[in-house]
Amino acid sequence: MLRQLHDSPLRLACAMETVRTIDAFLANTYGIADPSTFDILSRKLEGVATTDRHAARLLRVLEERNVVYAEQGSTAKVDARFFDLTAVPPYAGWIHELKRACILDAAVALTQLISDLDITGPVLDVGCHVGYHASWLASRTHLPVTGIDRSTRAVALARTIAATHAPSASFEVADFPRVPGTAAFEFVYSVDGPYFFKRGNPQLAAFFRDRLVEGGVFAVVGEAWPPFAAMTTMARELSLYPLLSDVVGGWMGQEFEGMPLLVFLKSSTPLDVSSTLDRFDAVWESNFRTYANLTSTSRREKTQAYCRARALAHQNH
C-alpha cells in the first residue's frame, strides 16, 4: 500500500470536506487559523505586552532565540523556555500560525495514512507540544494516541484540551529518548519534532524503532532536505525501510514553505527499496504552483492538502 501511495500523483489526498473539518478543528480548538509571519506575531505581542506580562516575556524570549540562532550557539535552554511560554492560549495559536500550512497538511496526511494503512493502534506522537495532531487523530479515529513532549506546560495544556475533544488521547512529559511505559506502537510519527537522522545520531531513531511492532510504520515530517542517501543508508541499517515520501505545506503568510514527509516500514526481513526519499517533492512544482496562483484560491487554502482535495474532487467527477 505504501508503494501504491507513493506512485499515485495525489498520494495522501483527503476529500475537501475532511480537509475543511481538520482546518476548522485546528482553528477553533487551538487558534491555528490564518497564515502568519514573524512581523505579524511581533506586532500582536507588542500590542498586549504592556498589560500582559506573559506576552512581554514571550517577546523577550523570541528576540533572545533569534540572537542565539543567528550566532549558531547552543539553543537548548532558550528553546525550552520558548516552548514553555508558547504553551499558553492564545499565544499557542499565534505561534503555530507561523507554520499553519505544514501543521494542517501534516494532519491531513497522517489522517489518510492511518486510513489507507488500516492502522488499528496504538499510536505515538513524538514532540506533540500542545497536542493538536494527537488530539485530532484520537477524536477522528478513536484510536489510543499517546503524545509525548519535553515541555511540562505544553503537556498540561494538551491534557486539558483533550479532556473535552479527544478522550482516547493521553499525554506524558518525556525527555527523549526516554518514553513512559513499555507499550509497543503500530504507528509512530513526529511533526517538526526532534531529529532522528539528520545529525547522524541513530540512537534516537533506534529507540523509537524498538517501540514499533514488526511491520509498524514510522512517519517523520520536517526531518531534512535532499539528498537523502545517508539517511536511507542509516534507516536501512536500523531495519526501517523508506517506502513513501511526500511534501506538506504551502503559503505561510510571507512565502511558500514545504516540509518533507518520509514514511518508513519496520521489517526484520530486508526489503528491496528504490531511491524513494529523493522524490519527495515531485508533486510540489507542477500542480501546486498552478493551483496556488489561481485568483480563485484563497490565502488560507494555498496548501498542498487543499490543492489535492480540489484535484480529487475533479478526478471523481
C-alpha positions in Angstrom: 0.0 0.0 0.0 2.9 2.4 0.8 4.3 1.7 -2.7 1.0 2.3 -4.3 0.5 5.6 -2.4 4.0 6.7 -3.4 3.3 6.1 -7.1 0.0 8.0 -7.0 0.1 11.5 -8.4 -2.1 12.7 -5.5 -0.6 10.4 -2.9 -2.1 11.3 0.5 -5.2 13.2 -0.6 -8.3 13.7 1.6 -11.8 14.8 0.5 -12.4 18.5 0.7 -14.9 18.0 3.5 -12.3 16.3 5.6 -9.6 18.9 4.9 -12.0 21.7 5.9 -13.1 19.8 9.0 -9.4 19.4 10.1 -8.8 23.1 9.3 -11.8 24.1 11.5 -10.6 21.8 14.3 -7.2 23.5 14.4 -8.7 27.0 14.3 -11.5 26.5 16.8 -9.6 24.3 19.3 -6.1 25.7 19.1 -6.4 29.1 17.5 -4.3 28.0 14.5 -6.4 29.8 12.0 -4.6 32.0 9.5 -1.2 32.1 7.7 1.1 34.4 9.7 4.6 35.9 9.8 7.1 37.0 12.4 6.2 40.6 11.8 2.5 39.9 12.4 3.3 37.9 15.5 5.7 40.6 16.9 3.0 43.3 16.4 0.4 41.2 18.2 2.7 40.6 21.1 3.8 44.2 21.3 0.2 45.3 21.3 -0.6 43.4 24.5 2.9 43.3 26.2 2.3 46.5 28.1 -0.6 44.9 30.0 0.2 41.2 29.8 3.5 40.1 31.5 3.4 36.7 29.8 3.3 38.4 26.3 6.2 40.6 27.4 8.3 37.5 28.5 7.4 35.7 25.3 8.5 38.7 23.2 11.9 38.8 25.0 12.5 35.1 24.6 11.7 35.3 20.9 14.3 38.1 20.5 16.8 36.1 22.5 16.1 33.0 20.5 16.7 34.9 17.2 20.1 36.1 18.5 21.2 32.6 19.7 20.2 31.1 16.3 22.0 33.9 14.4 25.2 33.3 16.4 24.8 29.5 16.0 25.1 29.0 19.7 23.5 26.3 21.9 19.7 26.7 21.7 18.6 24.1 24.3 17.9 26.4 27.2 16.3 29.2 25.2 14.2 26.6 23.3 13.0 25.1 26.5 11.8 28.5 27.8 10.3 29.3 24.4 8.2 26.1 24.2 7.0 26.5 27.7 6.0 30.1 27.1 4.2 29.2 23.9 2.0 26.6 25.6 -0.5 29.2 26.9 -3.6 30.4 25.0 -3.9 32.5 22.9 -0.2 32.5 22.2 0.0 28.8 21.3 -2.3 29.6 18.4 -0.4 32.7 17.4 3.0 30.9 17.4 1.8 27.9 15.5 0.1 30.0 12.8 3.7 30.7 11.6 3.7 27.1 10.3 -0.1 26.7 9.8 0.1 25.2 6.3 2.6 22.5 7.4 0.6 21.7 10.5 -2.7 21.5 8.6 -1.3 19.4 5.8 0.6 17.1 8.2 -2.7 16.4 10.0 -4.4 15.6 6.6 -1.6 13.3 5.6 -1.5 11.5 8.9 -5.3 11.0 8.8 -5.0 9.5 5.4 -2.1 7.3 6.3 -4.0 5.8 9.2 -7.0 5.2 7.0 -5.2 3.8 4.0 -2.9 1.5 6.0 -5.7 0.4 8.3 -3.8 1.3 11.4 -5.6 0.0 14.5 -3.3 1.5 17.1 -1.8 2.3 19.4 -0.3 5.5 18.0 2.6 7.6 19.4 3.2 11.3 18.6 6.8 12.3 19.4 7.2 16.0 20.2 3.5 16.7 20.4 3.7 20.1 22.2 0.1 21.2 22.9 -1.3 18.1 21.2 -3.1 19.4 18.1 -2.2 16.3 15.9 -2.6 13.7 18.6 -6.0 15.1 19.7 -7.3 15.4 16.2 -6.3 11.8 15.3 -7.7 10.5 18.5 -11.0 12.3 18.0 -11.2 11.3 14.4 -10.2 7.6 14.6 -11.0 6.8 18.3 -7.6 5.0 18.5 -5.4 5.3 21.6 -3.0 8.0 20.7 -0.2 9.0 23.1 1.6 12.3 22.8 5.0 12.9 24.4 6.8 16.2 24.8 9.6 17.7 26.9 7.5 20.8 28.0 5.5 20.2 31.2 3.4 23.2 30.4 2.6 22.0 26.9 1.6 18.6 28.1 -0.7 20.2 30.8 -2.5 22.2 28.1 -2.7 19.2 25.8 -4.4 17.2 28.6 -6.8 20.0 29.3 -7.9 20.3 25.7 -8.0 16.5 25.1 -10.3 16.0 28.1 -13.0 17.8 26.1 -12.2 16.9 22.5 -10.3 13.6 22.5 -10.8 11.3 25.4 -8.7 8.5 23.8 -5.7 10.8 23.7 -3.2 10.8 26.5 -0.1 12.9 27.1 3.1 12.4 29.0 6.2 14.5 29.7 9.3 12.7 28.3 12.9 13.8 27.8 13.8 11.9 24.7 14.7 9.2 24.2 13.0 8.1 27.4 9.3 7.4 27.0 7.0 6.4 29.9 5.7 2.8 29.9 6.7 -0.2 27.7 3.8 -0.2 25.2 4.6 -1.2 21.6 3.1 1.0 18.9 1.8 0.3 15.4 2.3 3.8 14.2 4.9 6.3 15.5 5.1 9.8 14.0 6.8 13.2 14.6 5.9 16.5 13.0 8.7 19.1 13.1 10.0 17.4 16.3 13.4 16.0 17.2 15.9 15.0 14.5 16.1 11.2 14.1 18.6 11.0 11.2 19.8 14.5 10.2 22.6 14.8 12.6 23.9 11.3 12.1 22.8 10.2 15.6 21.0 6.9 15.1 20.3 6.2 18.8 17.1 8.2 18.8 15.7 6.5 15.7 16.8 3.1 17.1 14.9 3.8 20.3 11.6 4.5 18.6 12.2 1.7 16.1 12.3 -0.6 19.2 8.9 0.8 20.3 7.3 -0.2 16.9 5.8 -3.6 16.4 7.1 -5.6 13.4 5.5 -4.2 10.3 4.9 -0.9 12.2 5.0 2.5 10.4 7.4 5.4 11.3 6.5 8.8 9.7 8.6 11.9 10.1 7.7 15.4 8.9 10.4 18.1 8.6 13.5 15.9 9.1 15.8 17.2 6.4 16.2 18.2 2.8 17.8 16.2 -0.1 20.0 14.4 -0.9 18.7 11.6 1.3 21.4 9.0 0.6 22.9 9.0 4.0 19.5 8.9 5.7 18.4 6.0 3.6 21.5 4.0 4.5 21.1 4.8 8.2 17.4 3.8 8.2 18.0 0.5 6.4 20.7 -0.4 8.9 18.0 0.2 11.6 15.6 -2.1 9.7 13.5 0.9 8.7 12.7 0.9 5.0 11.7 4.2 3.3 8.6 3.4 1.1 6.9 6.7 0.7 8.0 10.3 0.5 5.7 13.3 0.1 5.6 17.1 0.8 3.3 19.1 3.1 2.9 22.9 3.3 2.1 25.9 1.3 1.6 29.7 1.9 2.9 30.8 5.3 1.8 34.4 5.0 5.0 35.7 3.5 6.4 32.9 1.4 5.7 29.3 0.4 7.3 26.7 2.5 7.2 22.9 2.3 8.4 20.1 4.6 9.2 16.6 3.5 7.1 13.7 4.9 9.1 10.5 5.0 7.4 7.2 5.8 9.3 4.1 6.9 8.2 0.5 7.4 9.9 -1.6 10.2 10.8 -5.0 8.8 13.2 -7.7 10.1 13.3 -9.1 6.6 15.3 -6.9 4.2 13.2 -5.1 1.6 14.2 -4.0 -1.9 13.6 -0.3 -1.9 14.4 2.3 -4.6 15.5 5.9 -4.0 12.1 6.8 -2.6 13.1 9.7 -0.4 14.7 11.9 -3.1 11.4 12.0 -5.0 9.5 13.6 -2.1 8.8 16.9 -3.9 7.8 15.6 -7.3 4.3 16.8 -6.7 5.2 20.3 -5.4 6.2 22.2 -8.6 3.6 21.2 -11.2 0.1 21.0 -9.9 0.6 23.1 -6.8 2.3 26.0 -8.5 -0.7 26.4 -10.9 -3.3 26.0 -8.2 -1.7 28.5 -5.7 -1.6 31.2 -8.4 -5.3 30.9 -9.4 -7.2 34.1 -8.4 -9.9 31.8 -7.1 -7.6 30.3 -4.5 -7.8 32.0 -1.1 -4.7 32.6 1.0 -5.9 30.1 3.6 -6.3 27.4 1.0 -2.9 27.7 -0.6 -1.8 24.4 0.8 -0.9 21.1 -0.7 -3.9 19.4 1.1 -6.4 21.8 -0.3 -4.8 21.5 -3.8 -5.1 17.8 -3.7 -8.7 17.9 -2.3 -9.7 20.0 -5.3 -7.9 17.7 -7.7 -9.5 14.7 -6.1 -13.0 16.2 -6.5 -12.3 17.0 -10.1 -11.0 13.4 -10.7 -14.1 11.9 -9.1 -16.3 13.9 -11.4 
